[in-house]
Amino acid sequence: MKTKEEYYEHIKAIRVILSDPENTKCNCPKTKCEWHGNCTQCVASHRYFGDHVPNCFQAVFNSRIKEMVQIFELVATEKEKTPDSYREYVKEMDRKGNQS
């Protein structure tokens, strides 16, 4: 376990990282997503439904999981991505709903 002094130094390092706007930009590749750039709502939604990990975390987890899968001689396949056309459909339906 870290000492309280080590913990404090760790927190200071995190603060430096978070003070750079480059490190806090949404890096999710799903730029047409309704929640792109609003990471708090995105993560809250994924946490609530628990159906999959947010896209921005998938690369990190997938690389680690693939390493473990190889150890157990298993096969891992990625979940099919939601097509961008579905996101366009949501926007279209929202516009139609607002016209009523």
Z-matrix of the N, CA and C atoms (Angstrom, degrees):
N
C 1 1.452
C 2 1.527 1 108.99
N 3 1.320 2 114.60 1 144.94
C 4 1.461 3 120.13 2 177.93
C 5 1.525 4 109.72 3 -71.02
N 6 1.318 5 114.78 4 150.44
C 7 1.465 6 118.66 5 171.71
C 8 1.527 7 107.26 6 -75.67
N 9 1.316 8 116.80 7 167.40
C 10 1.466 9 118.70 8 179.00
C 11 1.522 10 110.45 9 -65.81
N 12 1.330 11 117.63 10 -30.03
C 13 1.457 12 120.87 11 177.36
C 14 1.545 13 110.55 12 -68.52
N 15 1.334 14 116.46 13 -43.05
C 16 1.474 15 121.01 14 177.72
C 17 1.527 16 110.28 15 -63.86
N 18 1.331 17 115.17 16 -40.26
C 19 1.459 18 120.11 17 178.49
C 20 1.529 19 110.24 18 -61.72
N 21 1.328 20 116.43 19 -43.64
C 22 1.467 21 120.74 20 179.20
C 23 1.526 22 110.59 21 -61.91
N 24 1.314 23 118.11 22 -42.58
C 25 1.465 24 121.88 23 178.18
C 26 1.529 25 110.61 24 -63.24
N 27 1.308 26 116.61 25 -37.80
C 28 1.474 27 121.69 26 177.20
C 29 1.535 28 110.29 27 -62.94
N 30 1.317 29 116.68 28 -45.15
C 31 1.471 30 121.87 29 178.69
C 32 1.530 31 110.08 30 -62.34
N 33 1.312 32 117.56 31 -41.14
C 34 1.466 33 120.66 32 178.13
C 35 1.533 34 110.42 33 -62.64
N 36 1.322 35 117.68 34 -39.97
C 37 1.468 36 121.22 35 178.46
C 38 1.526 37 110.61 36 -64.45
N 39 1.324 38 117.22 37 -41.15
C 40 1.470 39 121.37 38 177.59
C 41 1.530 40 109.90 39 -62.23
N 42 1.322 41 117.25 40 -42.58
C 43 1.469 42 120.99 41 179.23
C 44 1.519 43 111.65 42 -60.05
N 45 1.327 44 117.16 43 -39.44
C 46 1.470 45 120.99 44 177.75
C 47 1.524 46 109.30 45 -63.90
N 48 1.317 47 117.35 46 -46.30
C 49 1.466 48 121.90 47 179.46
C 50 1.523 49 110.28 48 -59.15
N 51 1.322 50 117.27 49 -46.18
C 52 1.466 51 121.59 50 -177.20
C 53 1.527 52 113.25 51 -73.60
N 54 1.319 53 118.00 52 -16.58
C 55 1.464 54 119.86 53 178.84
C 56 1.528 55 111.71 54 -76.57
N 57 1.329 56 117.41 55 -14.20
C 58 1.469 57 121.93 56 178.31
C 59 1.526 58 108.75 57 -90.79
N 60 1.339 59 118.46 58 115.09
C 61 1.469 60 121.62 59 -178.62
C 62 1.529 61 113.49 60 -56.25
N 63 1.333 62 117.97 61 -26.39
C 64 1.473 63 120.75 62 178.00
C 65 1.522 64 110.90 63 -61.83
N 66 1.325 65 116.42 64 -32.61
C 67 1.461 66 120.83 65 -177.32
C 68 1.521 67 113.56 66 -84.20
N 69 1.318 68 117.20 67 -8.98
C 70 1.467 69 119.34 68 -178.22
C 71 1.526 70 112.90 69 -113.13
N 72 1.342 71 116.70 70 3.90
C 73 1.465 72 119.88 71 176.19
C 74 1.524 73 109.26 72 -70.84
N 75 1.316 74 115.96 73 147.59
C 76 1.463 75 121.19 74 176.06
C 77 1.526 76 108.20 75 -67.88
N 78 1.322 77 117.30 76 121.81
C 79 1.460 78 121.02 77 -178.41
C 80 1.532 79 112.46 78 -104.05
N 81 1.305 80 116.65 79 13.51
C 82 1.461 81 120.67 80 -179.22
C 83 1.531 82 109.64 81 -68.19
N 84 1.325 83 117.23 82 134.26
C 85 1.462 84 119.89 83 179.65
C 86 1.528 85 113.36 84 -73.91
N 87 1.313 86 118.00 85 -11.60
C 88 1.469 87 121.94 86 -179.05
C 89 1.525 88 109.67 87 -87.02
N 90 1.343 89 115.38 88 73.13
C 91 1.464 90 120.36 89 -174.16
C 92 1.522 91 112.99 90 -69.96
N 93 1.319 92 118.44 91 -17.96
C 94 1.466 93 120.30 92 178.38
C 95 1.530 94 112.27 93 -88.19
N 96 1.296 95 116.77 94 -1.72
C 97 1.468 96 121.08 95 -179.89
C 98 1.531 97 109.99 96 -64.77
N 99 1.293 98 116.14 97 141.91
C 100 1.466 99 121.98 98 -179.57
C 101 1.531 100 112.12 99 -58.83
N 102 1.323 101 116.71 100 -29.94
C 103 1.466 102 120.96 101 -175.84
C 104 1.524 103 112.92 102 -102.73
N 105 1.330 104 117.94 103 9.55
C 106 1.471 105 120.10 104 179.33
C 107 1.522 106 109.10 105 -58.33
N 108 1.315 107 115.85 106 128.07
C 109 1.461 108 120.95 107 -179.41
C 110 1.516 109 113.26 108 90.23
N 111 1.316 110 117.88 109 -12.65
C 112 1.460 111 121.64 110 177.36
C 113 1.532 112 107.53 111 -112.86
N 114 1.325 113 114.80 112 73.58
C 115 1.458 114 121.57 113 -171.84
C 116 1.536 115 113.12 114 -61.46
N 117 1.311 116 117.14 115 -34.30
C 118 1.462 117 119.83 116 -179.47
C 119 1.524 118 110.74 117 -61.24
N 120 1.334 119 117.43 118 -48.39
C 121 1.461 120 120.25 119 179.45
C 122 1.524 121 111.47 120 -68.25
N 123 1.331 122 117.05 121 -37.93
C 124 1.463 123 121.36 122 179.54
C 125 1.530 124 110.10 123 -60.41
N 126 1.318 125 116.35 124 -52.82
C 127 1.467 126 120.74 125 -178.65
C 128 1.526 127 110.55 126 -63.74
N 129 1.330 128 117.63 127 -39.89
C 130 1.467 129 120.55 128 178.70
C 131 1.526 130 110.86 129 -60.61
N 132 1.324 131 116.61 130 -41.73
C 133 1.470 132 120.67 131 178.89
C 134 1.522 133 110.88 132 -64.24
N 135 1.323 134 117.07 133 -47.23
C 136 1.464 135 120.36 134 179.59
C 137 1.527 136 111.09 135 -63.85
N 138 1.309 137 116.69 136 -37.87
C 139 1.470 138 120.68 137 179.13
C 140 1.522 139 109.99 138 -66.00
N 141 1.326 140 116.51 139 -42.84
C 142 1.464 141 120.88 140 -178.17
C 143 1.533 142 111.27 141 -63.37
N 144 1.345 143 116.52 142 -50.28
C 145 1.462 144 119.71 143 -176.04
C 146 1.526 145 112.59 144 -82.34
N 147 1.321 146 117.65 145 -26.79
C 148 1.456 147 121.55 146 175.99
C 149 1.517 148 114.64 147 59.99
N 150 1.336 149 117.40 148 22.79
C 151 1.464 150 118.37 149 -176.01
C 152 1.521 151 112.64 150 -84.74
N 153 1.331 152 119.04 151 -28.19
C 154 1.455 153 121.94 152 174.00
C 155 1.517 154 110.04 153 -166.32
N 156 1.305 155 114.84 154 170.44
C 157 1.464 156 122.25 155 -179.12
C 158 1.531 157 108.39 156 -82.71
N 159 1.328 158 118.43 157 141.21
C 160 1.469 159 119.42 158 177.12
C 161 1.527 160 111.24 159 -52.90
N 162 1.318 161 116.69 160 145.73
C 163 1.467 162 122.07 161 -177.18
C 164 1.523 163 113.01 162 -53.03
N 165 1.310 164 117.89 163 -37.26
C 166 1.467 165 120.09 164 -176.31
C 167 1.528 166 111.91 165 -66.52
N 168 1.324 167 118.14 166 -21.59
C 169 1.469 168 121.46 167 178.63
C 170 1.524 169 112.86 168 -95.37
N 171 1.323 170 117.94 169 -15.14
C 172 1.455 171 120.80 170 -171.56
C 173 1.522 172 113.69 171 -60.76
N 174 1.327 173 118.16 172 -41.28
C 175 1.467 174 119.97 173 -179.29
C 176 1.526 175 111.12 174 -61.08
N 177 1.323 176 116.79 175 -41.29
C 178 1.465 177 121.27 176 179.66
C 179 1.528 178 110.22 177 -63.37
N 180 1.326 179 116.34 178 -50.38
C 181 1.462 180 119.99 179 -177.90
C 182 1.520 181 111.94 180 -68.96
N 183 1.337 182 116.62 181 -41.49
C 184 1.467 183 119.80 182 -177.31
C 185 1.520 184 112.03 183 -59.97
N 186 1.324 185 117.85 184 -41.83
C 187 1.465 186 119.75 185 -178.98
C 188 1.531 187 110.60 186 -64.30
N 189 1.302 188 117.12 187 -39.16
C 190 1.475 189 120.33 188 179.58
C 191 1.520 190 110.97 189 -71.39
N 192 1.313 191 116.50 190 -41.41
C 193 1.467 192 120.48 191 -179.22
C 194 1.524 193 110.20 192 -65.86
N 195 1.331 194 117.61 193 -40.30
C 196 1.465 195 120.82 194 178.99
C 197 1.524 196 111.14 195 -60.85
N 198 1.320 197 117.17 196 -36.79
C 199 1.463 198 120.77 197 176.53
C 200 1.532 199 110.29 198 -63.06
N 201 1.329 200 116.65 199 -43.90
C 202 1.465 201 120.43 200 179.57
C 203 1.524 202 111.15 201 -67.12
N 204 1.320 203 116.81 202 -40.10
C 205 1.457 204 121.74 203 -179.15
C 206 1.530 205 110.28 204 -60.06
N 207 1.323 206 116.40 205 -40.05
C 208 1.467 207 119.99 206 178.99
C 209 1.528 208 111.30 207 -62.68
N 210 1.306 209 116.93 208 -37.76
C 211 1.463 210 120.51 209 179.50
C 212 1.532 211 110.21 210 -60.87
N 213 1.319 212 116.77 211 -40.24
C 214 1.459 213 121.34 212 -177.32
C 215 1.530 214 113.05 213 -91.83
N 216 1.348 215 115.66 214 6.93
C 217 1.463 216 122.31 215 177.99
C 218 1.527 217 111.86 216 55.86
N 219 1.329 218 114.95 217 43.82
C 220 1.457 219 122.10 218 177.92
C 221 1.522 220 109.43 219 -109.13
N 222 1.309 221 115.91 220 177.35
C 223 1.459 222 121.75 221 177.74
C 224 1.524 223 108.25 222 -121.47
N 225 1.316 224 115.90 223 133.94
C 226 1.469 225 120.98 224 177.53
C 227 1.516 226 108.81 225 -115.36
N 228 1.315 227 116.11 226 135.42
C 229 1.463 228 120.32 227 175.15
C 230 1.513 229 108.27 228 -124.70
N 231 1.329 230 115.14 229 144.12
C 232 1.460 231 119.92 230 -179.76
C 233 1.518 232 110.29 231 -80.77
N 234 1.324 233 115.37 232 146.77
C 235 1.455 234 122.29 233 177.33
C 236 1.528 235 109.19 234 -67.01
N 237 1.315 236 116.40 235 143.22
C 238 1.462 237 121.10 236 177.58
C 239 1.525 238 109.85 237 -62.30
N 240 1.323 239 116.16 238 135.04
C 241 1.468 240 121.73 239 -178.97
C 242 1.526 241 110.83 240 -78.91
N 243 1.316 242 116.18 241 148.30
C 244 1.460 243 121.32 242 175.19
C 245 1.530 244 108.41 243 -68.69
N 246 1.324 245 117.80 244 125.92
C 247 1.475 246 119.71 245 -179.59
C 248 1.533 247 111.55 246 -64.80
N 249 1.326 248 115.57 247 145.96
C 250 1.468 249 120.14 248 176.99
C 251 1.522 250 111.09 249 -59.53
N 252 1.327 251 117.09 250 -29.12
C 253 1.467 252 119.92 251 -179.90
C 254 1.535 253 111.10 252 -61.77
N 255 1.320 254 117.99 253 -29.07
C 256 1.473 255 120.56 254 176.92
C 257 1.522 256 110.00 255 -66.48
N 258 1.321 257 116.80 256 -38.78
C 259 1.463 258 120.44 257 179.88
C 260 1.526 259 110.24 258 -67.52
N 261 1.338 260 116.37 259 -38.30
C 262 1.464 261 120.74 260 175.68
C 263 1.533 262 109.90 261 -63.41
N 264 1.324 263 117.67 262 -38.83
C 265 1.459 264 122.43 263 179.06
C 266 1.533 265 110.27 264 -62.52
N 267 1.321 266 117.34 265 -41.54
C 268 1.471 267 121.50 266 177.98
C 269 1.524 268 109.61 267 -59.82
N 270 1.321 269 116.60 268 -46.31
C 271 1.471 270 120.40 269 179.73
C 272 1.528 271 110.58 270 -62.01
N 273 1.330 272 116.10 271 -42.24
C 274 1.467 273 120.59 272 179.04
C 275 1.527 274 110.82 273 -62.35
N 276 1.317 275 116.86 274 -44.96
C 277 1.467 276 120.66 275 -179.49
C 278 1.528 277 110.60 276 -66.22
N 279 1.332 278 117.22 277 -38.03
C 280 1.470 279 120.67 278 176.84
C 281 1.523 280 110.53 279 -62.01
N 282 1.342 281 116.86 280 -42.33
C 283 1.472 282 119.94 281 179.18
C 284 1.521 283 110.00 282 -63.37
N 285 1.315 284 117.86 283 -43.16
C 286 1.466 285 121.66 284 179.24
C 287 1.515 286 111.06 285 -63.64
N 288 1.336 287 116.18 286 -38.90
C 289 1.473 288 120.97 287 179.54
C 290 1.500 289 112.18 288 -67.34
N 291 1.312 290 117.97 289 -31.95
C 292 1.466 291 122.19 290 -179.83
C 293 1.518 292 112.19 291 -77.84
N 294 1.346 293 117.08 292 -16.85
C 295 1.453 294 120.72 293 179.99
C 296 1.515 295 111.98 294 -84.29
N 297 1.316 296 117.69 295 -16.08
C 298 1.480 297 120.82 296 -177.28
C 299 1.497 298 112.40 297 -72.23
